[in-house]
Amino acid sequence: MTGQAAWRSNARCASITGSLATTFFSEELEDMAVAKRICAERPVMADCLEGALDRYEPYGVWGGQLFLNGKVLTKKRRRGRPPKAVRPEEDFPLVPIPERLLPLLRIA
């Protein structure tokens, strides 16, 4: 295996049985945080992120980053007034972006 097939075989999301897919493409902040944590632990995270940046992925969690309209979101919160204290489910893990991918980054 080479290229896309090689890294995808080592991706946790590649073993999607149905319920995990909804985690990576959910509108719920709790699910997004779980997906980011899953990605952060994978050795193929940078390859996944690079592919998502190349493809301008429209939404979802890719390579530990949250995408919307082909751009990486730095923050995401619920609609309406922000709470006075951060809710635990809204405390997204910070997943570092590899240096080699910084020039490709589009931030919303």
C-alpha positions in Angstrom: 0.0 0.0 0.0 1.1 3.5 -0.8 -0.1 7.1 -0.6 -3.7 7.5 0.7 -4.3 3.8 1.2 -1.3 3.4 3.4 -2.2 6.0 6.0 -5.9 5.3 5.9 -5.3 1.7 7.0 -3.8 3.1 10.2 -6.5 5.7 10.9 -8.9 5.1 13.7 -11.7 6.5 11.7 -11.1 3.9 9.0 -12.7 1.3 11.1 -16.0 3.2 11.1 -18.9 0.9 11.8 -21.5 3.6 11.8 -21.5 5.2 15.2 -18.0 6.6 14.9 -18.8 8.3 11.6 -21.4 10.5 13.4 -18.7 11.5 15.9 -16.4 12.9 13.2 -19.2 14.7 11.4 -21.4 15.8 14.2 -22.8 19.2 15.0 -22.5 18.5 18.8 -19.5 20.1 20.5 -19.1 17.0 22.7 -18.7 14.7 19.7 -16.3 17.2 18.0 -14.1 17.2 21.1 -14.1 13.3 21.2 -13.1 13.2 17.5 -10.3 15.6 18.0 -8.9 13.5 20.9 -9.1 10.4 18.8 -7.1 12.1 16.0 -4.5 13.5 18.4 -3.5 10.0 19.4 -2.9 8.6 15.9 0.4 8.5 14.1 -1.3 9.3 10.7 -2.8 12.6 12.0 -0.5 14.8 9.8 -1.2 12.8 6.6 -4.9 13.0 7.3 -4.8 16.8 7.9 -2.7 17.3 4.7 -5.2 15.4 2.6 -8.1 17.4 4.1 -6.3 20.6 3.3 -5.6 19.5 -0.3 -9.2 18.5 -0.8 -10.8 21.5 0.9 -12.9 19.3 3.1 -16.2 21.0 3.6 -16.8 19.9 7.2 -15.9 17.5 10.0 -12.9 16.6 12.0 -9.8 15.8 9.9 -6.3 15.3 11.3 -7.3 16.6 14.7 -8.7 19.9 13.3 -12.3 21.0 12.8 -13.2 22.0 9.3 -16.0 24.2 8.0 -16.2 25.3 4.3 -12.6 24.0 3.6 -11.1 26.1 6.4 -9.8 25.1 9.9 -11.9 26.6 12.7 -9.9 27.8 15.6 -12.9 28.0 17.9 -16.4 26.6 18.0 -19.1 27.5 20.5 -22.9 27.0 20.9 -25.3 29.4 19.4 -26.6 32.2 21.6 -24.9 34.0 24.4 -21.6 32.5 25.6 -21.7 31.1 29.1 -19.8 32.9 31.9 -17.8 29.8 32.6 -16.5 27.4 29.9 -18.5 24.1 29.9 -16.3 21.0 30.0 -17.7 19.8 26.7 -16.8 23.0 25.1 -13.1 22.8 26.2 -11.7 21.5 22.9 -8.3 19.8 23.0 -5.6 21.8 21.3 -4.1 19.6 18.6 -0.9 21.1 17.2 -0.5 21.5 13.5 2.7 20.1 12.1 5.2 22.8 10.9 5.3 21.5 7.4 1.5 22.0 7.0 1.4 25.6 8.3 1.8 27.1 4.7 -1.2 25.1 3.5 -3.5 26.2 6.4 -6.6 28.3 5.7 -8.2 29.5 9.0 -11.8 30.7 9.3 
